[in-house]
Amino acid sequence: MHDMILLSKISRALSECCSLNRILKISKVVIAVNSCSHVNTSNLYDYLRNYNEDITDELTEVKIKIENLPDQMAIIKNIEGYQYEDEK
């Protein structure tokens, strides 16, 4: 259950970051989690594809880094993607 909450928080934070930075699609994202977390590359990728289909696609690369963090905390370390073109 706790991992679903953390997956949801990561999902919302990525949506907000992409919106603020005008990122249309994520090509790669790196997330840091606690060593005890059950969040992994596979379940985070699946969650993002289901709940963030507007900013991810089948080519989105998801990486997990293990760091000394408090339980139920994640840090978005890096987002790479395609930005909106400026309208003229």
Secondary structure, 3 states (H helix, E strand, C coil): CHHHHHHHHHHHHHHHHHHHCCEEEEEEEEEEECCCCCCCHHHHHHHHHHHCCCCCCCCCEEEEEECCCCCCCEEEEEEEEEECCCCC
